[in-house]
Amino acid sequence: MNDLEFGTIKLHLRELMEERNLSLSKLSYRAEMQRTQLKHYYDGSIQRLDMAVLSRLCYALKCDLNDLLEYIPPAKQS
């Protein structure tokens, strides 16, 4: 079985940053994160989510975890 059969997780970081008019540099400062690490979340190339990073992002963006993450079920469920 491949992972896509279970659905995917979509990050809405880019959209939240645009709504709040935040740059990567400004958000990395607010969240006290390395800009390079934040960029992986921003461009969706992150493979494993880190709870501490998610907490920092929610705090810095003043949002709920549900605003940041979305579960997308597989197209065909068995």
mmCIF file as gemmi writes it, N, C-alpha and C atoms, coordinates in Angstrom:
data_model
loop_
_atom_site.group_PDB
_atom_site.id
_atom_site.type_symbol
_atom_site.label_atom_id
_atom_site.label_alt_id
_atom_site.label_comp_id
_atom_site.label_asym_id
_atom_site.label_entity_id
_atom_site.label_seq_id
_atom_site.pdbx_PDB_ins_code
_atom_site.Cartn_x
_atom_site.Cartn_y
_atom_site.Cartn_z
_atom_site.occupancy
_atom_site.B_iso_or_equiv
_atom_site.pdbx_formal_charge
_atom_site.auth_seq_id
_atom_site.auth_asym_id
_atom_site.pdbx_PDB_model_num
ATOM 1 N N . MET Axp A 1 ? 0.838 -1.187 0 1 0 ? 1 A 1
ATOM 2 C CA . MET Axp A 1 ? 0 0 0 1 0 ? 1 A 1
ATOM 3 C C . MET Axp A 1 ? 0.875 1.24 0 1 0 ? 1 A 1
ATOM 4 N N . ASN Axp A 2 ? 0.497 2.216 -0.793 1 0 ? 2 A 1
ATOM 5 C CA . ASN Axp A 2 ? 1.263 3.449 -0.747 1 0 ? 2 A 1
ATOM 6 C C . ASN Axp A 2 ? 0.515 4.486 0.084 1 0 ? 2 A 1
ATOM 7 N N . ASP Axp A 3 ? 1.252 5.482 0.579 1 0 ? 3 A 1
ATOM 8 C CA . ASP Axp A 3 ? 0.682 6.471 1.495 1 0 ? 3 A 1
ATOM 9 C C . ASP Axp A 3 ? -0.462 7.273 0.894 1 0 ? 3 A 1
ATOM 10 N N . LEU Axp A 4 ? -0.458 7.476 -0.424 1 0 ? 4 A 1
ATOM 11 C CA . LEU Axp A 4 ? -1.518 8.257 -1.053 1 0 ? 4 A 1
ATOM 12 C C . LEU Axp A 4 ? -2.884 7.59 -0.921 1 0 ? 4 A 1
ATOM 13 N N . GLU Axp A 5 ? -2.894 6.286 -0.681 1 0 ? 5 A 1
ATOM 14 C CA . GLU Axp A 5 ? -4.156 5.578 -0.5 1 0 ? 5 A 1
ATOM 15 C C . GLU Axp A 5 ? -4.867 6.015 0.776 1 0 ? 5 A 1
ATOM 16 N N . PHE Axp A 6 ? -4.138 6.672 1.669 1 0 ? 6 A 1
ATOM 17 C CA . PHE Axp A 6 ? -4.711 7.122 2.938 1 0 ? 6 A 1
ATOM 18 C C . PHE Axp A 6 ? -5.06 8.604 2.916 1 0 ? 6 A 1
ATOM 19 N N . GLY Axp A 7 ? -4.74 9.289 1.836 1 0 ? 7 A 1
ATOM 20 C CA . GLY Axp A 7 ? -4.987 10.722 1.742 1 0 ? 7 A 1
ATOM 21 C C . GLY Axp A 7 ? -3.704 11.497 1.98 1 0 ? 7 A 1
ATOM 22 N N . THR Axp A 8 ? -3.828 12.806 2.013 1 0 ? 8 A 1
ATOM 23 C CA . THR Axp A 8 ? -2.667 13.669 2.213 1 0 ? 8 A 1
ATOM 24 C C . THR Axp A 8 ? -2.997 14.783 3.199 1 0 ? 8 A 1
ATOM 25 N N . ILE Axp A 9 ? -1.955 15.41 3.697 1 0 ? 9 A 1
ATOM 26 C CA . ILE Axp A 9 ? -2.079 16.57 4.57 1 0 ? 9 A 1
ATOM 27 C C . ILE Axp A 9 ? -1.604 17.78 3.778 1 0 ? 9 A 1
ATOM 28 N N . LYS Axp A 10 ? -2.432 18.804 3.716 1 0 ? 10 A 1
ATOM 29 C CA . LYS Axp A 10 ? -2.064 20.038 3.007 1 0 ? 10 A 1
ATOM 30 C C . LYS Axp A 10 ? -1.78 21.124 4.034 1 0 ? 10 A 1
ATOM 31 N N . LEU Axp A 11 ? -0.66 21.797 3.856 1 0 ? 11 A 1
ATOM 32 C CA . LEU Axp A 11 ? -0.298 22.933 4.702 1 0 ? 11 A 1
ATOM 33 C C . LEU Axp A 11 ? -0.805 24.215 4.052 1 0 ? 11 A 1
ATOM 34 N N . HIS Axp A 12 ? -1.387 25.074 4.842 1 0 ? 12 A 1
ATOM 35 C CA . HIS Axp A 12 ? -1.896 26.35 4.342 1 0 ? 12 A 1
ATOM 36 C C . HIS Axp A 12 ? -1.022 27.515 4.806 1 0 ? 12 A 1
ATOM 37 N N . LEU Axp A 13 ? 0.25 27.25 5.012 1 0 ? 13 A 1
ATOM 38 C CA . LEU Axp A 13 ? 1.158 28.281 5.508 1 0 ? 13 A 1
ATOM 39 C C . LEU Axp A 13 ? 1.263 29.446 4.533 1 0 ? 13 A 1
ATOM 40 N N . ARG Axp A 14 ? 1.441 29.153 3.272 1 0 ? 14 A 1
ATOM 41 C CA . ARG Axp A 14 ? 1.591 30.216 2.262 1 0 ? 14 A 1
ATOM 42 C C . ARG Axp A 14 ? 0.372 31.15 2.28 1 0 ? 14 A 1
ATOM 43 N N . GLU Axp A 15 ? -0.826 30.568 2.298 1 0 ? 15 A 1
ATOM 44 C CA . GLU Axp A 15 ? -2.048 31.364 2.289 1 0 ? 15 A 1
ATOM 45 C C . GLU Axp A 15 ? -2.166 32.218 3.55 1 0 ? 15 A 1
ATOM 46 N N . LEU Axp A 16 ? -1.857 31.632 4.709 1 0 ? 16 A 1
ATOM 47 C CA . LEU Axp A 16 ? -1.931 32.379 5.963 1 0 ? 16 A 1
ATOM 48 C C . LEU Axp A 16 ? -0.936 33.531 5.986 1 0 ? 16 A 1
ATOM 49 N N . MET Axp A 17 ? 0.253 33.286 5.464 1 0 ? 17 A 1
ATOM 50 C CA . MET Axp A 17 ? 1.262 34.344 5.413 1 0 ? 17 A 1
ATOM 51 C C . MET Axp A 17 ? 0.811 35.469 4.484 1 0 ? 17 A 1
ATOM 52 N N . GLU Axp A 18 ? 0.24 35.12 3.343 1 0 ? 18 A 1
ATOM 53 C CA . GLU Axp A 18 ? -0.239 36.143 2.407 1 0 ? 18 A 1
ATOM 54 C C . GLU Axp A 18 ? -1.364 36.966 3.02 1 0 ? 18 A 1
ATOM 55 N N . GLU Axp A 19 ? -2.303 36.302 3.71 1 0 ? 19 A 1
ATOM 56 C CA . GLU Axp A 19 ? -3.408 37.011 4.371 1 0 ? 19 A 1
ATOM 57 C C . GLU Axp A 19 ? -2.889 38.011 5.396 1 0 ? 19 A 1
ATOM 58 N N . ARG Axp A 20 ? -1.799 37.656 6.062 1 0 ? 20 A 1
ATOM 59 C CA . ARG Axp A 20 ? -1.245 38.492 7.129 1 0 ? 20 A 1
ATOM 60 C C . ARG Axp A 20 ? -0.103 39.386 6.639 1 0 ? 20 A 1
ATOM 61 N N . ASN Axp A 21 ? 0.169 39.312 5.342 1 0 ? 21 A 1
ATOM 62 C CA . ASN Axp A 21 ? 1.228 40.11 4.724 1 0 ? 21 A 1
ATOM 63 C C . ASN Axp A 21 ? 2.577 39.901 5.435 1 0 ? 21 A 1
ATOM 64 N N . LEU Axp A 22 ? 2.921 38.631 5.657 1 0 ? 22 A 1
ATOM 65 C CA . LEU Axp A 22 ? 4.17 38.276 6.338 1 0 ? 22 A 1
ATOM 66 C C . LEU Axp A 22 ? 5.158 37.655 5.362 1 0 ? 22 A 1
ATOM 67 N N . SER Axp A 23 ? 6.391 38.065 5.455 1 0 ? 23 A 1
ATOM 68 C CA . SER Axp A 23 ? 7.464 37.455 4.666 1 0 ? 23 A 1
ATOM 69 C C . SER Axp A 23 ? 8.025 36.264 5.438 1 0 ? 23 A 1
ATOM 70 N N . LEU Axp A 24 ? 8.808 35.445 4.754 1 0 ? 24 A 1
ATOM 71 C CA . LEU Axp A 24 ? 9.482 34.328 5.424 1 0 ? 24 A 1
ATOM 72 C C . LEU Axp A 24 ? 10.389 34.848 6.536 1 0 ? 24 A 1
ATOM 73 N N . SER Axp A 25 ? 11.085 35.923 6.266 1 0 ? 25 A 1
ATOM 74 C CA . SER Axp A 25 ? 12.006 36.481 7.265 1 0 ? 25 A 1
ATOM 75 C C . SER Axp A 25 ? 11.264 36.952 8.506 1 0 ? 25 A 1
ATOM 76 N N . LYS Axp A 26 ? 10.155 37.649 8.301 1 0 ? 26 A 1
ATOM 77 C CA . LYS Axp A 26 ? 9.393 38.172 9.439 1 0 ? 26 A 1
ATOM 78 C C . LYS Axp A 26 ? 8.784 37.029 10.257 1 0 ? 26 A 1
ATOM 79 N N . LEU Axp A 27 ? 8.228 36.026 9.573 1 0 ? 27 A 1
ATOM 80 C CA . LEU Axp A 27 ? 7.635 34.9 10.295 1 0 ? 27 A 1
ATOM 81 C C . LEU Axp A 27 ? 8.707 34.081 11.002 1 0 ? 27 A 1
ATOM 82 N N . SER Axp A 28 ? 9.85 33.893 10.381 1 0 ? 28 A 1
ATOM 83 C CA . SER Axp A 28 ? 10.915 33.127 11.04 1 0 ? 28 A 1
ATOM 84 C C . SER Axp A 28 ? 11.374 33.844 12.311 1 0 ? 28 A 1
ATOM 85 N N . TYR Axp A 29 ? 11.384 35.171 12.287 1 0 ? 29 A 1
ATOM 86 C CA . TYR Axp A 29 ? 11.736 35.945 13.485 1 0 ? 29 A 1
ATOM 87 C C . TYR Axp A 29 ? 10.667 35.768 14.563 1 0 ? 29 A 1
ATOM 88 N N . ARG Axp A 30 ? 9.401 35.926 14.188 1 0 ? 30 A 1
ATOM 89 C CA . ARG Axp A 30 ? 8.295 35.807 15.156 1 0 ? 30 A 1
ATOM 90 C C . ARG Axp A 30 ? 8.205 34.406 15.753 1 0 ? 30 A 1
ATOM 91 N N . ALA Axp A 31 ? 8.436 33.388 14.925 1 0 ? 31 A 1
ATOM 92 C CA . ALA Axp A 31 ? 8.321 31.997 15.382 1 0 ? 31 A 1
ATOM 93 C C . ALA Axp A 31 ? 9.632 31.478 15.971 1 0 ? 31 A 1
ATOM 94 N N . GLU Axp A 32 ? 10.679 32.303 15.906 1 0 ? 32 A 1
ATOM 95 C CA . GLU Axp A 32 ? 12.007 31.915 16.389 1 0 ? 32 A 1
ATOM 96 C C . GLU Axp A 32 ? 12.459 30.607 15.743 1 0 ? 32 A 1
ATOM 97 N N . MET Axp A 33 ? 12.399 30.611 14.41 1 0 ? 33 A 1
ATOM 98 C CA . MET Axp A 33 ? 12.781 29.445 13.605 1 0 ? 33 A 1
ATOM 99 C C . MET Axp A 33 ? 13.824 29.849 12.586 1 0 ? 33 A 1
ATOM 100 N N . GLN Axp A 34 ? 14.599 28.869 12.147 1 0 ? 34 A 1
ATOM 101 C CA . GLN Axp A 34 ? 15.524 29.098 11.042 1 0 ? 34 A 1
ATOM 102 C C . GLN Axp A 34 ? 14.704 29.344 9.775 1 0 ? 34 A 1
ATOM 103 N N . ARG Axp A 35 ? 15.12 30.309 8.993 1 0 ? 35 A 1
ATOM 104 C CA . ARG Axp A 35 ? 14.406 30.628 7.75 1 0 ? 35 A 1
ATOM 105 C C . ARG Axp A 35 ? 14.404 29.43 6.793 1 0 ? 35 A 1
ATOM 106 N N . THR Axp A 36 ? 15.499 28.686 6.746 1 0 ? 36 A 1
ATOM 107 C CA . THR Axp A 36 ? 15.574 27.524 5.846 1 0 ? 36 A 1
ATOM 108 C C . THR Axp A 36 ? 14.577 26.438 6.256 1 0 ? 36 A 1
ATOM 109 N N . GLN Axp A 37 ? 14.417 26.222 7.558 1 0 ? 37 A 1
ATOM 110 C CA . GLN Axp A 37 ? 13.442 25.236 8.031 1 0 ? 37 A 1
ATOM 111 C C . GLN Axp A 37 ? 12.021 25.695 7.691 1 0 ? 37 A 1
ATOM 112 N N . LEU Axp A 38 ? 11.752 26.964 7.908 1 0 ? 38 A 1
ATOM 113 C CA . LEU Axp A 38 ? 10.437 27.514 7.609 1 0 ? 38 A 1
ATOM 114 C C . LEU Axp A 38 ? 10.123 27.397 6.116 1 0 ? 38 A 1
ATOM 115 N N . LYS Axp A 39 ? 11.117 27.58 5.289 1 0 ? 39 A 1
ATOM 116 C CA . LYS Axp A 39 ? 10.917 27.501 3.832 1 0 ? 39 A 1
ATOM 117 C C . LYS Axp A 39 ? 10.417 26.118 3.41 1 0 ? 39 A 1
ATOM 118 N N . HIS Axp A 40 ? 10.883 25.068 4.074 1 0 ? 40 A 1
ATOM 119 C CA . HIS Axp A 40 ? 10.41 23.71 3.759 1 0 ? 40 A 1
ATOM 120 C C . HIS Axp A 40 ? 8.907 23.58 4.048 1 0 ? 40 A 1
ATOM 121 N N . TYR Axp A 41 ? 8.453 24.202 5.119 1 0 ? 41 A 1
ATOM 122 C CA . TYR Axp A 41 ? 7.02 24.199 5.42 1 0 ? 41 A 1
ATOM 123 C C . TYR Axp A 41 ? 6.276 25.066 4.406 1 0 ? 41 A 1
ATOM 124 N N . TYR Axp A 42 ? 6.862 26.194 4.061 1 0 ? 42 A 1
ATOM 125 C CA . TYR Axp A 42 ? 6.251 27.151 3.135 1 0 ? 42 A 1
ATOM 126 C C . TYR Axp A 42 ? 6.036 26.549 1.746 1 0 ? 42 A 1
ATOM 127 N N . ASP Axp A 43 ? 7.048 25.854 1.24 1 0 ? 43 A 1
ATOM 128 C CA . ASP Axp A 43 ? 6.921 25.309 -0.12 1 0 ? 43 A 1
ATOM 129 C C . ASP Axp A 43 ? 6.35 23.888 -0.149 1 0 ? 43 A 1
ATOM 130 N N . GLY Axp A 44 ? 6 23.348 1.022 1 0 ? 44 A 1
ATOM 131 C CA . GLY Axp A 44 ? 5.35 22.041 1.081 1 0 ? 44 A 1
ATOM 132 C C . GLY Axp A 44 ? 6.282 20.861 0.903 1 0 ? 44 A 1
ATOM 133 N N . SER Axp A 45 ? 7.586 21.085 1.032 1 0 ? 45 A 1
ATOM 134 C CA . SER Axp A 45 ? 8.537 19.988 0.828 1 0 ? 45 A 1
ATOM 135 C C . SER Axp A 45 ? 8.855 19.231 2.119 1 0 ? 45 A 1
ATOM 136 N N . ILE Axp A 46 ? 8.233 19.625 3.211 1 0 ? 46 A 1
ATOM 137 C CA . ILE Axp A 46 ? 8.474 18.957 4.498 1 0 ? 46 A 1
ATOM 138 C C . ILE Axp A 46 ? 7.864 17.55 4.448 1 0 ? 46 A 1
ATOM 139 N N . GLN Axp A 47 ? 8.568 16.577 4.995 1 0 ? 47 A 1
ATOM 140 C CA . GLN Axp A 47 ? 8.089 15.196 4.978 1 0 ? 47 A 1
ATOM 141 C C . GLN Axp A 47 ? 7.477 14.773 6.307 1 0 ? 47 A 1
ATOM 142 N N . ARG Axp A 48 ? 8.038 15.263 7.399 1 0 ? 48 A 1
ATOM 143 C CA . ARG Axp A 48 ? 7.546 14.91 8.734 1 0 ? 48 A 1
ATOM 144 C C . ARG Axp A 48 ? 7.252 16.185 9.51 1 0 ? 48 A 1
ATOM 145 N N . LEU Axp A 49 ? 6.037 16.267 10.024 1 0 ? 49 A 1
ATOM 146 C CA . LEU Axp A 49 ? 5.642 17.449 10.778 1 0 ? 49 A 1
ATOM 147 C C . LEU Axp A 49 ? 6.194 17.372 12.197 1 0 ? 49 A 1
ATOM 148 N N . ASP Axp A 50 ? 6.643 18.498 12.695 1 0 ? 50 A 1
ATOM 149 C CA . ASP Axp A 50 ? 7.212 18.607 14.036 1 0 ? 50 A 1
ATOM 150 C C . ASP Axp A 50 ? 6.207 19.37 14.908 1 0 ? 50 A 1
ATOM 151 N N . MET Axp A 51 ? 5.786 18.76 16.021 1 0 ? 51 A 1
ATOM 152 C CA . MET Axp A 51 ? 4.782 19.372 16.899 1 0 ? 51 A 1
ATOM 153 C C . MET Axp A 51 ? 5.24 20.729 17.422 1 0 ? 51 A 1
ATOM 154 N N . ALA Axp A 52 ? 6.511 20.846 17.779 1 0 ? 52 A 1
ATOM 155 C CA . ALA Axp A 52 ? 7.028 22.114 18.297 1 0 ? 52 A 1
ATOM 156 C C . ALA Axp A 52 ? 6.975 23.197 17.222 1 0 ? 52 A 1
ATOM 157 N N . VAL Axp A 53 ? 7.296 22.836 15.995 1 0 ? 53 A 1
ATOM 158 C CA . VAL Axp A 53 ? 7.244 23.798 14.886 1 0 ? 53 A 1
ATOM 159 C C . VAL Axp A 53 ? 5.799 24.22 14.635 1 0 ? 53 A 1
ATOM 160 N N . LEU Axp A 54 ? 4.878 23.279 14.644 1 0 ? 54 A 1
ATOM 161 C CA . LEU Axp A 54 ? 3.469 23.613 14.439 1 0 ? 54 A 1
ATOM 162 C C . LEU Axp A 54 ? 2.976 24.555 15.532 1 0 ? 54 A 1
ATOM 163 N N . SER Axp A 55 ? 3.384 24.326 16.767 1 0 ? 55 A 1
ATOM 164 C CA . SER Axp A 55 ? 3.014 25.212 17.875 1 0 ? 55 A 1
ATOM 165 C C . SER Axp A 55 ? 3.561 26.612 17.656 1 0 ? 55 A 1
ATOM 166 N N . ARG Axp A 56 ? 4.811 26.701 17.244 1 0 ? 56 A 1
ATOM 167 C CA . ARG Axp A 56 ? 5.433 28.007 16.985 1 0 ? 56 A 1
ATOM 168 C C . ARG Axp A 56 ? 4.7 28.747 15.868 1 0 ? 56 A 1
ATOM 169 N N . LEU Axp A 57 ? 4.355 28.014 14.81 1 0 ? 57 A 1
ATOM 170 C CA . LEU Axp A 57 ? 3.663 28.641 13.686 1 0 ? 57 A 1
ATOM 171 C C . LEU Axp A 57 ? 2.276 29.14 14.093 1 0 ? 57 A 1
ATOM 172 N N . CYS Axp A 58 ? 1.542 28.332 14.823 1 0 ? 58 A 1
ATOM 173 C CA . CYS Axp A 58 ? 0.213 28.755 15.28 1 0 ? 58 A 1
ATOM 174 C C . CYS Axp A 58 ? 0.32 29.984 16.18 1 0 ? 58 A 1
ATOM 175 N N . TYR Axp A 59 ? 1.303 29.995 17.051 1 0 ? 59 A 1
ATOM 176 C CA . TYR Axp A 59 ? 1.511 31.137 17.945 1 0 ? 59 A 1
ATOM 177 C C . TYR Axp A 59 ? 1.851 32.392 17.141 1 0 ? 59 A 1
ATOM 178 N N . ALA Axp A 60 ? 2.813 32.278 16.245 1 0 ? 60 A 1
ATOM 179 C CA . ALA Axp A 60 ? 3.285 33.433 15.476 1 0 ? 60 A 1
ATOM 180 C C . ALA Axp A 60 ? 2.222 33.955 14.507 1 0 ? 60 A 1
ATOM 181 N N . LEU Axp A 61 ? 1.407 33.049 13.973 1 0 ? 61 A 1
ATOM 182 C CA . LEU Axp A 61 ? 0.363 33.44 13.022 1 0 ? 61 A 1
ATOM 183 C C . LEU Axp A 61 ? -0.963 33.769 13.706 1 0 ? 61 A 1
ATOM 184 N N . LYS Axp A 62 ? -1.019 33.514 15.019 1 0 ? 62 A 1
ATOM 185 C CA . LYS Axp A 62 ? -2.259 33.709 15.789 1 0 ? 62 A 1
ATOM 186 C C . LYS Axp A 62 ? -3.415 32.96 15.12 1 0 ? 62 A 1
ATOM 187 N N . CYS Axp A 63 ? -3.171 31.672 14.901 1 0 ? 63 A 1
ATOM 188 C CA . CYS Axp A 63 ? -4.185 30.85 14.239 1 0 ? 63 A 1
ATOM 189 C C . CYS Axp A 63 ? -4.339 29.527 14.982 1 0 ? 63 A 1
ATOM 190 N N . ASP Axp A 64 ? -5.331 28.783 14.591 1 0 ? 64 A 1
ATOM 191 C CA . ASP Axp A 64 ? -5.597 27.46 15.13 1 0 ? 64 A 1
ATOM 192 C C . ASP Axp A 64 ? -4.919 26.428 14.225 1 0 ? 64 A 1
ATOM 193 N N . LEU Axp A 65 ? -4.631 25.267 14.762 1 0 ? 65 A 1
ATOM 194 C CA . LEU Axp A 65 ? -4.004 24.212 13.965 1 0 ? 65 A 1
ATOM 195 C C . LEU Axp A 65 ? -4.863 23.852 12.747 1 0 ? 65 A 1
ATOM 196 N N . ASN Axp A 66 ? -6.179 23.9 12.909 1 0 ? 66 A 1
ATOM 197 C CA . ASN Axp A 66 ? -7.083 23.607 11.785 1 0 ? 66 A 1
ATOM 198 C C . ASN Axp A 66 ? -6.947 24.62 10.653 1 0 ? 66 A 1
ATOM 199 N N . ASP Axp A 67 ? -6.494 25.826 10.956 1 0 ? 67 A 1
ATOM 200 C CA . ASP Axp A 67 ? -6.26 26.828 9.914 1 0 ? 67 A 1
ATOM 201 C C . ASP Axp A 67 ? -5.002 26.495 9.121 1 0 ? 67 A 1
ATOM 202 N N . LEU Axp A 68 ? -4.067 25.838 9.766 1 0 ? 68 A 1
ATOM 203 C CA . LEU Axp A 68 ? -2.758 25.563 9.181 1 0 ? 68 A 1
ATOM 204 C C . LEU Axp A 68 ? -2.713 24.252 8.396 1 0 ? 68 A 1
ATOM 205 N N . LEU Axp A 69 ? -3.443 23.242 8.869 1 0 ? 69 A 1
ATOM 206 C CA . LEU Axp A 69 ? -3.412 21.909 8.258 1 0 ? 69 A 1
ATOM 207 C C . LEU Axp A 69 ? -4.793 21.494 7.766 1 0 ? 69 A 1
ATOM 208 N N . GLU Axp A 70 ? -4.798 20.727 6.686 1 0 ? 70 A 1
ATOM 209 C CA . GLU Axp A 70 ? -6.045 20.176 6.163 1 0 ? 70 A 1
ATOM 210 C C . GLU Axp A 70 ? -5.794 18.737 5.722 1 0 ? 70 A 1
ATOM 211 N N . TYR Axp A 71 ? -6.674 17.839 6.149 1 0 ? 71 A 1
ATOM 212 C CA . TYR Axp A 71 ? -6.608 16.449 5.695 1 0 ? 71 A 1
ATOM 213 C C . TYR Axp A 71 ? -7.436 16.329 4.425 1 0 ? 71 A 1
ATOM 214 N N . ILE Axp A 72 ? -6.822 15.799 3.376 1 0 ? 72 A 1
ATOM 215 C CA . ILE Axp A 72 ? -7.514 15.569 2.105 1 0 ? 72 A 1
ATOM 216 C C . ILE Axp A 72 ? -7.611 14.062 1.909 1 0 ? 72 A 1
ATOM 217 N N . PRO Axp A 73 ? -8.83 13.515 2.019 1 0 ? 73 A 1
ATOM 218 C CA . PRO Axp A 73 ? -8.988 12.064 1.879 1 0 ? 73 A 1
ATOM 219 C C . PRO Axp A 73 ? -8.632 11.606 0.468 1 0 ? 73 A 1
ATOM 220 N N . PRO Axp A 74 ? -8.341 10.317 0.323 1 0 ? 74 A 1
ATOM 221 C CA . PRO Axp A 74 ? -8.032 9.796 -1.013 1 0 ? 74 A 1
ATOM 222 C C . PRO Axp A 74 ? -9.242 9.941 -1.929 1 0 ? 74 A 1
ATOM 223 N N . ALA Axp A 75 ? -8.972 10.026 -3.212 1 0 ? 75 A 1
ATOM 224 C CA . ALA Axp A 75 ? -10.049 10.19 -4.193 1 0 ? 75 A 1
ATOM 225 C C . ALA Axp A 75 ? -11.022 9.016 -4.137 1 0 ? 75 A 1
ATOM 226 N N . LYS Axp A 76 ? -10.484 7.815 -3.982 1 0 ? 76 A 1
ATOM 227 C CA . LYS Axp A 76 ? -11.316 6.611 -3.936 1 0 ? 76 A 1
ATOM 228 C C . LYS Axp A 76 ? -11.026 5.888 -2.632 1 0 ? 76 A 1
ATOM 229 N N . GLN Axp A 77 ? -11.998 5.874 -1.721 1 0 ? 77 A 1
ATOM 230 C CA . GLN Axp A 77 ? -11.812 5.173 -0.456 1 0 ? 77 A 1
ATOM 231 C C . GLN Axp A 77 ? -12.292 3.745 -0.592 1 0 ? 77 A 1
ATOM 232 N N . SER Axp A 78 ? -11.532 2.835 0.048 1 0 ? 78 A 1
ATOM 233 C CA . SER Axp A 78 ? -11.931 1.426 -0.021 1 0 ? 78 A 1
ATOM 234 C C . SER Axp A 78 ? -12.547 0.972 1.267 1 0 ? 78 A 1
